[in-house]
Amino acid sequence: MSDVYIVGTDMIRFGRLPERTVPSLAAESALLALDDAGLGIRDVEALYCGNLGQAGGMVAQRILAEIGQTGIPATNVANACATGATAFHNAWMSVKAGAYDTVLAVGVEQMGKGLLGGGRSGPSPEGLIGSNTMPAMFAQIGVEHMRKHGTTVEQFAKVSVKNHHHATLNPKSMYRRETPLEEVLGAEMIAWPNTKLMCSVNVDGSAAAVLMSESKVRSLGLMDRAVRIRASEMSSTPFAERQLAMPDFSAATRVAAERAYERAGVGPEDLDLVELHDCFATAELVHYENLGLCADGEAGKLIDSGDTALGGRIPVNVSGGLLSKGHPLGATGIANIYEISTHLRGEAGDRQVAGARLGLTHVVGGGPGMGTSCAIHILERV
């Protein structure tokens, strides 16, 4: 089977864009990605679109109505916060299997302000006092890590300080301002230990990528900026004798990470940078361990060391992450892929990770009664 490459990728600046429509947001990023590849919609053989919200359905077909209806297959995907990454994974599979040579993957979301996972009608009554909301679930994940490993609130808060600083270097981030540790700790409490500045930002946004088979890349002479997809893996919660009451994002991540490292023939020690799912500050620290960036129980020490900051041993969320760049659910997975690809191409400007050759993207999705989904991609500079 052919290797698969990213030959074009881009995203719009995340923000609140109530005057726009979901198809117009998606069309903009799709055209940017096609321009990046030097291609047009007539070169594309299939389209996969990820969108989770209430956009009226069939967003993929509505994108084509804006950028060119060529009769290609158009598939719509929804998979919680892993929606965009799932669309990308399906695009990868279709090229890997030899069904197509050139495929477009788009992720898009338009979100209002308010509680992540609350929906338009708000959270359920149980969630107002219990664990049926995303802030509550990830708060409990953090508290459990504190209980087992002695992690401190300050260590969690340092994730936000780091990611907000990174965002000041990213012109496509929603927020671009420093948040010192004292400000993070003193912000409005949402679900202890996560303050408001330790929670991801609900925004509107879209991102896209053009995937291509190796033979097509070579025939078009696009190898000089192409990014090789070394691994594309997805997982759900594995069976356990005693299932957690809440979704087990850690178990799903560990399953996908193990498969991704095996497929790519690399280990976490080979990575140069990571974009992971920091929907809350507690999540980033826990996923350090789930992805093998450090040993279990060592995540607090890793953030203290500065190793996950720009210039450190393994920079994490140099884009600003979901905490500051923003988290438009359907777009997040492909936005992470855009960020890693930009560094591997040496085109990340002030936030460039020097000498970046191998990067990993990670997203998780799920909720109470839904289980989990995890997607991991390992990308390599050609």
C-alpha positions in Angstrom: 0.0 0.0 0.0 1.1 3.5 -0.8 2.4 6.0 1.7 0.1 8.9 2.1 1.2 12.5 2.3 -0.2 15.9 3.2 0.5 18.3 0.3 -1.6 21.2 1.4 -3.1 22.3 4.7 -4.3 25.5 6.3 -6.9 26.9 8.8 -8.7 30.2 9.4 -8.0 32.2 12.5 -10.2 30.9 15.2 -12.7 33.3 16.8 -16.4 34.1 17.2 -17.9 34.6 13.8 -21.7 34.6 14.2 -22.2 36.5 11.0 -20.7 33.5 9.0 -22.3 30.2 8.0 -20.7 26.8 8.7 -20.3 26.0 5.0 -18.6 29.4 4.3 -16.1 28.8 7.2 -15.4 25.3 5.8 -15.1 26.5 2.3 -12.6 29.2 3.3 -10.2 26.7 4.9 -10.7 24.2 2.0 -9.7 26.8 -0.5 -6.7 27.8 1.6 -5.5 24.2 1.8 -6.0 23.7 -1.9 -4.1 26.9 -2.6 -1.3 25.7 -0.3 -1.1 22.5 -2.5 -1.3 24.5 -5.8 -4.5 22.5 -6.7 -8.1 23.2 -7.4 -11.3 21.4 -6.5 -11.3 19.6 -9.9 -8.1 17.8 -8.7 -9.9 16.3 -5.7 -11.5 12.8 -5.9 -13.3 12.7 -2.6 -14.2 14.9 0.3 -14.6 14.0 4.0 -16.0 16.7 6.3 -16.2 16.7 10.1 -18.9 18.7 11.8 -20.6 18.0 15.1 -22.9 20.9 15.6 -26.4 21.8 14.4 -25.4 23.1 11.0 -28.4 21.6 9.2 -26.6 18.5 8.0 -24.7 17.5 4.8 -22.0 20.1 5.3 -19.6 18.3 2.9 -22.1 18.8 0.1 -22.7 22.4 1.0 -19.0 23.0 0.9 -18.9 21.8 -2.7 -21.8 24.1 -3.5 -19.5 27.0 -2.5 -16.2 25.8 -4.1 -17.3 23.6 -7.0 -19.7 20.8 -7.5 -17.7 18.2 -9.4 -19.8 15.1 -8.5 -17.2 13.6 -6.2 -18.2 11.5 -3.2 -18.8 13.7 -0.1 -18.9 12.0 3.3 -20.0 13.7 6.6 -18.5 12.6 9.9 -19.4 13.3 13.6 -17.4 11.8 16.5 -17.4 14.2 19.4 -14.2 16.2 19.8 -12.4 13.7 17.6 -14.7 14.7 14.6 -12.1 16.5 12.5 -9.4 13.9 13.1 -11.9 11.1 12.2 -12.6 12.8 8.9 -8.8 13.0 8.3 -8.4 9.3 9.3 -11.1 8.3 6.8 -9.4 10.4 4.1 -6.1 8.7 4.9 -7.7 5.2 4.7 -9.2 5.9 1.3 -5.9 6.9 -0.2 -4.0 4.2 1.7 -6.4 1.6 0.3 -5.8 2.9 -3.3 -9.4 4.1 -3.8 -8.2 7.6 -4.6 -5.0 9.6 -5.2 -6.2 13.0 -4.0 -8.6 13.6 -1.1 -9.7 16.7 0.8 -10.4 16.5 4.6 -12.2 19.5 6.3 -13.2 20.1 9.9 -15.5 22.9 10.9 -17.6 24.1 13.8 -19.6 27.1 14.9 -20.0 27.3 18.7 -21.6 29.8 21.0 -20.3 30.8 24.4 -20.9 28.7 27.5 -20.3 25.2 28.8 -18.4 22.7 26.7 -20.7 19.8 26.2 -23.8 21.6 27.5 -25.5 21.9 24.1 -28.0 24.5 23.1 -30.5 23.4 25.8 -27.8 23.4 28.5 -26.5 20.6 30.7 -28.8 18.0 32.2 -30.1 18.7 35.8 -27.7 16.0 37.1 -24.8 17.8 35.6 -25.5 20.9 37.6 -24.6 19.1 40.8 -22.7 16.0 39.6 -20.3 14.7 37.0 -22.3 14.9 33.8 -20.4 17.9 32.4 -17.0 18.1 30.7 -15.5 20.5 33.3 -16.6 18.2 36.1 -15.2 15.1 34.5 -11.8 16.6 33.8 -11.7 18.2 37.2 -12.1 14.7 38.7 -9.4 13.3 36.4 -7.1 16.0 37.8 -8.1 15.4 41.4 -7.4 11.6 41.0 -3.9 12.4 39.6 -3.3 14.6 42.6 -4.4 11.8 44.9 -2.2 9.2 43.3 0.9 11.2 42.5 0.9 14.4 44.6 0.4 16.7 41.6 -0.3 20.3 42.7 -2.8 22.9 41.5 0.1 25.1 40.6 1.5 22.4 38.2 -1.8 22.2 36.4 -2.0 26.0 36.2 1.5 26.1 34.6 0.0 24.3 31.6 -2.2 27.4 31.0 0.7 29.8 31.5 2.7 27.9 29.0 0.0 27.5 26.3 -1.2 31.1 26.6 2.4 32.2 26.1 2.7 30.0 23.0 -0.5 31.6 21.6 1.1 35.0 21.6 3.3 33.7 18.8 0.4 32.3 16.8 -1.5 34.7 14.5 -4.3 32.2 14.1 -5.0 31.8 17.8 -8.3 33.2 19.3 -6.5 34.7 22.3 -2.9 36.1 22.2 -2.0 37.4 25.7 0.1 36.3 28.6 -1.6 34.9 31.7 0.9 34.8 34.6 0.5 32.0 37.2 -1.1 34.3 39.7 -3.8 35.3 37.2 -4.5 31.7 36.2 -4.9 30.7 39.8 -7.0 33.7 40.7 -9.4 33.4 37.8 -13.1 32.3 38.3 -13.3 28.8 39.5 -15.2 26.5 37.1 -14.5 23.0 38.5 -11.7 22.6 41.0 -8.8 22.6 40.3 -9.6 24.1 36.9 -10.2 27.9 36.8 -11.7 29.7 33.8 -8.2 30.2 32.4 -7.6 26.5 32.6 -10.5 25.6 30.4 -10.6 25.5 26.6 -12.1 28.3 24.6 -15.4 27.7 22.6 -14.9 29.4 19.2 -15.8 29.1 15.6 -13.2 27.8 13.1 -12.3 25.5 10.3 -9.2 23.7 9.1 -8.5 21.5 6.0 -5.8 19.2 4.5 -5.2 17.7 1.1 -4.0 14.1 1.2 -2.3 12.4 -1.7 -0.7 9.1 -2.6 3.0 8.9 -3.0 2.8 8.1 -6.8 0.7 11.2 -7.3 2.9 13.4 -5.2 5.9 12.4 -7.2 4.2 12.8 -10.6 3.2 16.3 -9.7 6.6 17.2 -8.2 5.1 18.1 -4.8 7.5 16.2 -2.6 9.6 19.2 -1.5 6.8 20.4 1.0 5.0 17.2 1.5 4.5 15.7 5.0 4.4 12.0 5.3 1.7 10.4 7.5 3.7 7.8 9.4 0.6 6.6 11.4 -3.1 7.3 11.6 -4.8 5.4 14.5 -8.1 5.5 16.3 -9.4 3.7 19.3 -12.4 3.6 21.7 -12.5 2.6 25.4 -11.2 -1.0 25.9 -13.0 -3.5 28.0 -12.2 -3.6 31.7 -13.6 -5.7 34.5 -14.5 -2.5 36.4 -15.5 0.2 34.1 -15.3 3.8 35.3 -18.5 5.8 35.7 -17.0 8.5 33.5 -15.5 8.0 30.0 -11.9 6.6 30.2 -10.0 9.0 28.0 -6.7 7.7 29.4 -7.3 4.1 28.4 -8.4 5.0 24.9 -5.3 7.3 24.4 -2.9 4.6 25.6 -4.4 2.1 23.1 -4.2 4.5 20.2 -0.7 5.6 21.1 0.6 2.1 21.3 -0.8 1.3 17.9 0.5 4.5 16.4 4.1 4.1 17.7 4.1 0.5 16.4 2.8 1.5 13.0 5.2 4.3 12.7 8.2 2.3 14.0 9.1 5.0 16.5 8.7 5.8 20.2 7.8 8.8 22.2 11.5 9.6 22.7 11.7 10.2 18.9 9.1 13.0 18.8 10.2 16.6 18.3 6.8 18.2 19.2 3.2 17.3 20.1 -0.2 18.9 19.8 -2.4 17.1 22.3 -6.0 17.5 23.6 -5.7 20.1 26.3 -9.4 20.7 26.7 -8.6 21.5 30.3 -5.2 22.0 32.0 -5.7 18.8 33.9 -6.0 16.9 30.7 -2.7 18.0 29.3 -0.7 16.7 32.3 -2.5 13.4 32.3 -1.9 12.9 28.6 1.8 13.5 29.0 1.8 10.1 30.7 -0.8 8.5 28.4 1.4 9.3 25.4 4.6 8.1 27.0 6.2 11.6 27.2 7.1 10.7 30.7 6.6 7.9 33.2 3.4 7.6 35.1 3.4 10.0 38.0 6.1 12.2 36.5 3.8 14.7 34.6 4.1 17.4 37.3 7.8 17.2 37.2 7.7 17.5 33.4 5.8 20.7 33.4 8.0 22.1 36.2 11.2 21.3 34.1 10.1 23.5 31.2 10.7 20.6 28.8 7.2 20.9 27.2 7.6 24.7 26.5 8.9 26.1 23.2 12.7 25.5 23.3 12.4 22.5 25.6 13.0 18.9 25.0 9.5 18.0 23.7 7.4 21.2 23.1 3.7 20.6 23.6 0.9 22.7 22.2 3.1 25.4 20.7 0.0 26.6 18.8 -1.5 27.7 22.1 -3.6 24.6 22.3 -7.3 24.4 22.9 -6.8 26.6 26.0 -5.9 29.6 24.0 -6.0 28.9 20.2 -9.5 27.7 20.8 -11.6 24.5 20.5 -14.1 24.5 17.6 -15.0 20.8 18.1 -15.1 19.6 14.5 -12.1 21.6 13.4 -9.7 20.8 16.3 -8.3 17.5 15.0 -7.3 19.0 11.6 -6.1 22.2 13.1 -3.6 20.1 15.2 -2.4 18.5 12.0 -2.0 21.9 10.3 0.2 23.0 13.3 2.5 20.0 13.2 2.8 20.1 9.4 3.7 23.8 9.5 6.6 23.1 11.9 7.8 20.1 9.9 7.9 22.3 6.9 9.9 24.9 8.8 7.2 27.5 8.2 6.0 28.3 11.8 7.7 31.6 12.1 8.3 32.9 15.7 7.0 29.7 17.3 9.0 27.3 15.0 10.4 24.3 16.8 14.0 24.1 15.6 14.9 21.1 13.5 11.4 19.5 13.8 11.3 16.2 11.9 8.7 14.1 13.7 5.5 15.2 15.4 2.3 13.7 16.9 -1.3 15.0 17.1 -3.8 13.7 19.6 -7.5 14.3 20.2 -10.1 12.6 22.4 -13.9 12.8 22.3 -16.7 11.4 24.4 -19.0 12.0 27.2 -21.3 10.3 29.8 -23.1 7.4 28.2 -21.2 7.8 25.0 -17.9 6.2 25.6 -14.8 7.6 24.1 -12.9 8.1 20.8 -9.2 8.8 20.4 -7.3 9.7 17.2 -3.5 9.9 17.0 -1.4 10.9 14.0 2.3 10.8 13.6 3.7 13.0 10.9 7.2 13.2 9.4 9.2 15.7 7.4 10.2 14.2 4.1 
